[in-house]
Amino acid sequence: RVGMPQGVVMRHRPAHFLHLFASNGYAAGYYVYLWAEVLDADVYAAFKETGNVFDPEMAERVRKYVYSSGNTEAPDELFRKFRGRDPDIQFMLEKKSLVAAS
């Protein structure tokens, strides 16, 4: 028994994930998707922290440091300018209900 909640059914067996490890290219691509989820959840948390997920000042910060900065600086530096720190995986883990919300 895996111990999953009754409403969650086993959809994937370990063999379904074999393609992730069959080549370096696919595994790297999958990692990029996960990292994008980390960034997405952290940016959304920034909006939630304002008390207004449609906060215009926060939206302007995202536009300035994320969307319109393009390749002008290293992406990690742009994120630090936006958030004032490195990305935090905690928000993605909370979004996926892998840890309790802080």
N, CA, C and O of each residue as an XYZ file, in Angstrom:
408
protein
N       0.832     -1.184      0.000
C       0.000      0.000      0.000
C       0.873      1.242      0.000
O       1.862      1.328      0.727
N       0.495      2.182     -0.814
C       1.244      3.424     -0.934
C       0.804      4.431      0.123
O       1.607      5.262      0.547
N      -0.437      4.376      0.552
C      -0.933      5.294      1.559
C      -1.473      6.596      0.996
O      -1.533      7.601      1.704
N      -1.870      6.588     -0.280
C      -2.431      7.795     -0.887
C      -3.860      7.995     -0.410
O      -4.521      7.027     -0.036
N      -4.351      9.231     -0.415
C      -5.761      9.470     -0.086
C      -6.651      8.683     -1.045
O      -6.269      8.427     -2.186
N      -7.831      8.305     -0.578
C      -8.732      7.472     -1.364
C      -9.080      8.106     -2.718
O      -9.234      7.384     -3.703
N      -9.205      9.407     -2.787
C      -9.576     10.078     -4.029
C      -8.463     10.143     -5.059
O      -8.700     10.526     -6.204
N      -7.253      9.774     -4.667
C      -6.115      9.813     -5.591
C      -5.825      8.395     -6.052
O      -5.560      7.508     -5.240
N      -5.876      8.192     -7.341
C      -5.609      6.856     -7.876
C      -4.215      6.820     -8.483
O      -3.689      7.838     -8.934
N      -3.628      5.633     -8.487
C      -2.300      5.453     -9.065
C      -2.428      5.521    -10.583
O      -2.986      4.615    -11.201
N      -1.914      6.590    -11.182
C      -2.000      6.771    -12.627
C      -0.689      6.411    -13.326
O      -0.674      6.083    -14.512
N       0.382      6.475    -12.592
C       1.690      6.265    -13.214
C       2.471      5.223    -12.431
O       2.541      5.268    -11.203
N       3.033      4.322    -13.134
C       3.904      3.302    -12.561
C       5.349      3.747    -12.796
O       5.590      4.569    -13.680
N       6.293      3.242    -12.052
C       7.697      3.643    -12.256
C       8.168      3.526    -13.702
O       8.969      4.337    -14.167
N       7.672      2.524    -14.404
C       8.104      2.369    -15.810
C       7.670      3.537    -16.687
O       8.302      3.804    -17.710
N       6.607      4.236    -16.309
C       6.148      5.376    -17.096
C       7.139      6.536    -17.069
O       7.081      7.423    -17.921
N       8.039      6.535    -16.103
C       9.007      7.610    -15.976
C      10.381      7.217    -16.516
O      11.337      7.981    -16.382
N      10.490      6.049    -17.118
C      11.765      5.568    -17.627
C      12.370      6.535    -18.641
O      13.590      6.694    -18.690
N      11.524      7.188    -19.455
C      12.029      8.106    -20.475
C      12.776      9.300    -19.852
O      13.600      9.925    -20.520
N      12.499      9.614    -18.598
C      13.210     10.721    -17.951
C      14.687     10.420    -17.793
O      15.524     11.323    -17.805
N      14.997      9.155    -17.647
C      16.374      8.769    -17.352
C      17.057      8.084    -18.525
O      18.222      7.699    -18.423
N      16.350      7.927    -19.637
C      16.902      7.235    -20.791
C      17.956      8.069    -21.513
O      18.846      7.520    -22.163
N      17.858      9.390    -21.400
C      18.852     10.252    -22.043
C      19.027     11.507    -21.208
O      18.122     11.904    -20.474
N      20.176     12.123    -21.320
C      20.436     13.351    -20.570
C      19.550     14.498    -21.032
O      19.151     15.334    -20.221
N      19.241     14.549    -22.306
C      18.463     15.656    -22.848
C      17.070     15.756    -22.264
O      16.634     16.840    -21.874
N      16.369     14.642    -22.198
C      14.999     14.690    -21.689
C      14.979     15.000    -20.203
O      14.139     15.772    -19.740
N      15.892     14.409    -19.457
C      15.941     14.664    -18.011
C      16.198     16.146    -17.752
O      15.597     16.731    -16.851
N      17.079     16.750    -18.529
C      17.369     18.175    -18.362
C      16.139     19.015    -18.690
O      15.855     20.000    -18.009
N      15.410     18.624    -19.735
C      14.194     19.343    -20.090
C      13.140     19.247    -19.015
O      12.447     20.224    -18.730
N      13.010     18.076    -18.412
C      12.033     17.892    -17.327
C      12.409     18.752    -16.133
O      11.538     19.334    -15.486
N      13.691     18.836    -15.838
C      14.160     19.674    -14.737
C      13.786     21.140    -14.986
O      13.405     21.852    -14.057
N      13.896     21.580    -16.229
C      13.552     22.965    -16.565
C      12.082     23.239    -16.251
O      11.747     24.302    -15.729
N      11.202     22.284    -16.566
C       9.784     22.461    -16.238
C       9.590     22.599    -14.736
O       8.823     23.450    -14.285
N      10.275     21.775    -13.960
C      10.145     21.858    -12.506
C      10.681     23.187    -11.992
O      10.084     23.796    -11.104
N      11.797     23.638    -12.540
C      12.365     24.914    -12.102
C      11.417     26.062    -12.459
O      11.279     27.007    -11.682
N      10.769     25.994    -13.612
C       9.794     27.016    -13.983
C       8.639     27.039    -12.980
O       8.111     28.108    -12.672
N       8.245     25.876    -12.471
C       7.193     25.833    -11.452
C       7.647     26.499    -10.153
O       6.857     27.155     -9.474
N       8.925     26.325     -9.813
C       9.468     26.983     -8.614
C       9.369     28.496     -8.773
O       8.912     29.191     -7.865
N       9.795     29.002     -9.920
C       9.760     30.444    -10.165
C       8.323     30.960    -10.196
O       8.021     31.997     -9.606
N       7.449     30.245    -10.875
C       6.041     30.632    -10.970
C       5.414     30.745     -9.585
O       4.760     31.741     -9.274
N       5.614     29.728     -8.758
C       5.005     29.733     -7.419
C       5.586     30.844     -6.551
O       4.868     31.441     -5.748
N       6.873     31.125     -6.704
C       7.508     32.178     -5.910
C       6.990     33.554     -6.332
O       6.739     34.405     -5.478
N       6.829     33.780     -7.625
C       6.306     35.063     -8.105
C       4.857     35.234     -7.641
O       4.468     36.320     -7.211
N       4.063     34.175     -7.725
C       2.678     34.264     -7.253
C       2.647     34.570     -5.757
O       1.801     35.337     -5.297
N       3.562     33.975     -5.002
C       3.637     34.247     -3.561
C       3.922     35.723     -3.307
O       3.419     36.296     -2.340
N       4.722     36.339     -4.166
C       5.008     37.771     -4.009
C       3.717     38.583     -4.107
O       3.510     39.526     -3.343
N       2.857     38.212     -5.046
C       1.567     38.893     -5.165
C       0.707     38.634     -3.937
O       0.099     39.561     -3.401
N       0.647     37.385     -3.484
C      -0.160     37.056     -2.307
C       0.312     37.821     -1.076
O      -0.499     38.224     -0.242
N       1.614     38.021     -0.961
C       2.166     38.730      0.193
C       1.711     40.183      0.243
O       1.711     40.789      1.315
N       1.326     40.752     -0.896
C       0.828     42.136     -0.901
C      -0.605     42.213     -0.381
O      -1.083     43.289     -0.020
N      -1.286     41.070     -0.345
C      -2.688     41.060      0.049
C      -3.627     41.258     -1.118
O      -4.845     41.282     -0.942
N      -3.071     41.401     -2.317
C      -3.877     41.621     -3.516
C      -3.159     40.951     -4.684
O      -2.134     41.444     -5.155
N      -3.704     39.821     -5.150
C      -3.028     39.103     -6.235
C      -3.037     39.875     -7.548
O      -2.420     39.446     -8.523
N      -3.731     41.010     -7.582
C      -3.733     41.877     -8.765
C      -3.033     43.207     -8.470
O      -3.294     44.212     -9.131
N      -2.158     43.205     -7.493
C      -1.474     44.429     -7.060
C      -0.721     45.082     -8.219
O       0.183     44.462     -8.780
N      -1.067     46.314     -8.594
C      -0.432     46.956     -9.750
C       1.055     47.248     -9.539
O       1.829     47.181    -10.493
N       1.467     47.567     -8.320
C       2.891     47.825     -8.082
C       3.712     46.556     -8.241
O       4.807     46.585     -8.802
N       3.182     45.446     -7.749
C       3.888     44.170     -7.915
C       3.908     43.765     -9.385
O       4.908     43.246     -9.881
N       2.802     44.006    -10.074
C       2.747     43.705    -11.506
C       3.807     44.500    -12.262
O       4.432     43.982    -13.188
N       4.009     45.746    -11.872
C       5.035     46.566    -12.517
C       6.434     46.015    -12.234
O       7.297     46.030    -13.112
N       6.658     45.532    -11.018
C       7.961     44.917    -10.689
C       8.209     43.670    -11.540
O       9.316     43.461    -12.036
N       7.180     42.852    -11.704
C       7.318     41.650    -12.540
C       7.617     42.059    -13.976
O       8.498     41.491    -14.622
N       6.879     43.048    -14.469
C       7.131     43.503    -15.842
C       8.551     44.001    -15.990
O       9.233     43.671    -16.961
N       9.004     44.800    -15.029
C      10.329     45.412    -15.108
C      11.459     44.389    -15.004
O      12.397     44.414    -15.801
N      11.371     43.507    -14.040
C      12.500     42.608    -13.763
C      12.392     41.227    -14.401
O      13.395     40.522    -14.511
N      11.194     40.830    -14.822
C      11.049     39.489    -15.387
C      10.727     39.555    -16.878
O      11.491     39.061    -17.707
N       9.593     40.166    -17.211
C       9.122     40.107    -18.592
C       9.872     41.004    -19.562
O      10.141     40.578    -20.685
N      10.218     42.215    -19.185
C      10.806     43.133    -20.165
C      12.328     43.209    -20.097
O      12.942     43.914    -20.897
N      12.938     42.508    -19.171
C      14.392     42.577    -19.057
C      15.095     41.630    -20.006
O      16.267     41.820    -20.329
N      14.377     40.604    -20.456
C      14.921     39.692    -21.448
C      16.305     39.198    -21.110
O      16.551     38.710    -20.007
N      17.200     39.324    -22.053
C      18.554     38.804    -21.901
C      19.531     39.929    -21.552
O      20.700     39.880    -21.936
N      19.057     40.930    -20.835
C      19.928     42.057    -20.507
C      20.850     41.759    -19.337
O      21.920     42.356    -19.221
N      20.441     40.831    -18.463
C      21.242     40.401    -17.312
C      20.986     38.915    -17.093
O      20.073     38.333    -17.678
N      21.798     38.325    -16.251
C      21.594     36.914    -15.926
C      20.229     36.743    -15.246
O      19.855     37.552    -14.397
N      19.494     35.706    -15.613
C      18.168     35.505    -15.037
C      18.158     35.443    -13.506
O      17.226     35.939    -12.873
N      19.178     34.842    -12.917
C      19.191     34.762    -11.454
C      19.351     36.139    -10.826
O      18.799     36.402     -9.758
N      20.102     37.019    -11.482
C      20.256     38.391    -10.973
C      18.947     39.171    -11.101
O      18.583     39.929    -10.202
N      18.248     38.983    -12.209
C      16.969     39.665    -12.390
C      15.958     39.201    -11.342
O      15.202     40.012    -10.807
N      15.945     37.894    -11.047
C      15.028     37.408    -10.025
C      15.377     38.018     -8.671
O      14.485     38.409     -7.917
N      16.667     38.102     -8.361
C      17.073     38.704     -7.087
C      16.655     40.166     -7.009
O      16.275     40.647     -5.942
N      16.722     40.872     -8.124
C      16.274     42.272     -8.130
C      14.769     42.350     -7.892
O      14.285     43.246     -7.199
N      14.038     41.406     -8.472
C      12.587     41.385     -8.292
C      12.197     41.003     -6.874
O      11.387     41.681     -6.242
N      12.776     39.913     -6.374
C      12.325     39.340     -5.108
C      13.211     39.719     -3.926
O      12.800     39.587     -2.773
N      14.442     40.195     -4.212
C      15.359     40.545     -3.133
C      16.074     39.351     -2.534
O      16.715     39.464     -1.489
N      15.966     38.205     -3.194
C      16.577     36.963     -2.712
C      16.525     35.930     -3.825
O      15.946     36.167     -4.885
N      17.138     34.784     -3.568
C      17.062     33.670     -4.516
C      15.668     33.048     -4.485
O      14.942     33.220     -3.506
N      15.280     32.326     -5.542
C      13.993     31.634     -5.537
C      13.908     30.646     -4.369
O      14.913     30.072     -3.948
N      12.695     30.461     -3.859
C      12.451     29.572     -2.729
C      11.539     28.429     -3.184
O      10.420     28.667     -3.638
N      12.013     27.215     -3.064
C      11.258     26.039     -3.503
C      10.025     25.785     -2.637
O       9.116     25.067     -3.054
N       9.985     26.352     -1.464
C       8.902     26.124     -0.504
C       7.520     26.401     -1.119
O       6.572     25.655     -0.878
N       7.414     27.459     -1.902
C       6.117     27.837     -2.472
C       5.605     26.793     -3.463
O       4.405     26.520     -3.504
N       6.494     26.208     -4.255
C       6.103     25.162     -5.189
C       5.696     23.903     -4.426
O       4.730     23.236     -4.796
N       6.428     23.578     -3.368
C       6.081     22.407     -2.569
C       4.711     22.584     -1.910
O       3.935     21.634     -1.817
N       4.422     23.800     -1.455
C       3.104     24.089     -0.870
C       2.017     23.969     -1.938
O       0.954     23.401     -1.688
N       2.285     24.503     -3.121
C       1.316     24.453     -4.213
C       0.955     23.011     -4.566
O      -0.192     22.722     -4.906
N       1.915     22.125     -4.486
C       1.689     20.718     -4.791
C       1.241     19.913     -3.565
O       1.099     18.692     -3.630
N       1.022     20.614     -2.451
C       0.606     19.996     -1.184
C       1.607     18.943     -0.690
O       1.226     17.940     -0.087
N       2.873     19.190     -0.957
C       3.923     18.294     -0.482
C       4.421     18.700      0.906
O       5.029     17.897      1.613
N       4.161     19.937      1.283
C       4.469     20.427      2.630
C       3.307     21.319      3.074
O       2.545     21.829      2.253
N       3.194     21.489      4.366
C       2.155     22.361      4.897
C       2.480     23.816      4.569
O       3.647     24.209      4.563
N       1.461     24.601      4.300
C       1.662     26.027      4.018
C       2.252     26.713      5.245
O       1.871     26.439      6.383
N       3.188     27.607      4.978
C       3.837     28.299      6.098
C       3.086     29.535      6.494
O       3.495     30.236      7.420
